[in-house]
Amino acid sequence: MSTLQPPFTKEFPADSLEKQVYSIVENYKEYLPIDNDRNRLSFYLYKYMINEGEPPLMSIPYSKVLLNGITKEALAEKLDADLEKIRK
């Protein structure tokens, strides 16, 4: 039995909001060691940026991420600061 190759994925343009939010969360991979956790948190933060979600302090528990070496409050502050740079 053989496996098929994974489906091709289309990358977001570099200047898109999605790419910027996902890149911000990727910068904190030392605190978020699991790839899927980073993707899930990025999705919640993207929804927040388009006014359909909750701020980072609430998004972190909702996304059920495993934090390593940082509190959710400290991570939320860092994410707030980075997301504010995107808004400007």
C-alpha positions in Angstrom: 0.0 0.0 0.0 1.3 3.4 -0.8 0.4 6.9 0.3 -0.5 9.8 -1.8 1.4 13.0 -1.7 -0.3 15.7 0.4 -2.4 18.3 -1.3 -0.8 21.4 -2.5 -1.4 24.5 -0.4 -1.6 28.0 -1.7 0.4 30.5 0.4 -1.2 33.8 1.4 0.3 36.9 -0.2 3.1 38.4 2.0 1.1 41.6 2.5 -2.2 39.9 3.5 -3.6 40.2 7.0 -3.6 36.4 7.3 0.1 36.0 6.5 1.0 38.8 8.9 -1.0 37.3 11.8 0.3 33.8 11.2 3.9 35.2 11.0 3.4 37.0 14.4 2.4 33.8 16.1 5.2 31.9 14.4 7.7 34.3 16.1 6.6 32.8 19.4 7.3 29.2 18.6 9.6 28.8 21.6 6.5 29.4 23.8 4.1 27.4 21.6 6.0 24.3 20.6 3.2 22.5 18.8 2.6 23.5 15.1 -1.1 22.9 15.2 -1.5 25.0 18.4 0.2 27.9 16.6 -2.2 27.5 13.6 -5.2 27.4 15.9 -4.2 30.5 17.8 -3.4 32.3 14.6 -6.9 31.6 13.3 -8.4 33.0 16.5 -6.3 36.1 16.3 -7.1 36.6 12.6 -10.8 36.5 13.5 -10.1 39.1 16.2 -8.4 41.3 13.6 -11.4 41.3 11.4 -13.7 42.1 14.3 -15.2 38.6 14.6 -13.3 37.3 17.6 -12.0 37.9 21.0 -8.7 39.7 22.1 -5.6 37.7 22.7 -6.1 37.3 26.4 -9.3 35.4 25.7 -8.1 33.7 22.5 -5.3 31.9 24.2 -7.5 29.8 26.5 -10.1 29.3 23.7 -7.5 27.9 21.4 -6.4 25.4 24.1 -2.7 25.9 23.3 0.1 24.3 25.3 2.3 27.2 26.7 6.0 26.5 27.5 7.9 29.0 29.7 5.4 31.9 29.6 2.1 32.8 31.2 -1.0 33.4 29.1 -1.0 37.0 30.3 2.6 37.7 29.3 2.0 36.1 25.8 -1.2 38.1 25.4 0.6 41.4 26.1 3.3 40.5 23.5 0.6 39.5 20.9 -1.4 42.7 21.6 1.7 44.8 20.9 2.4 43.0 17.7 -1.2 43.1 16.5 -1.3 46.8 17.2 1.6 47.3 14.8 -0.4 45.7 12.0 -3.5 47.9 12.7 -1.4 51.0 12.0 
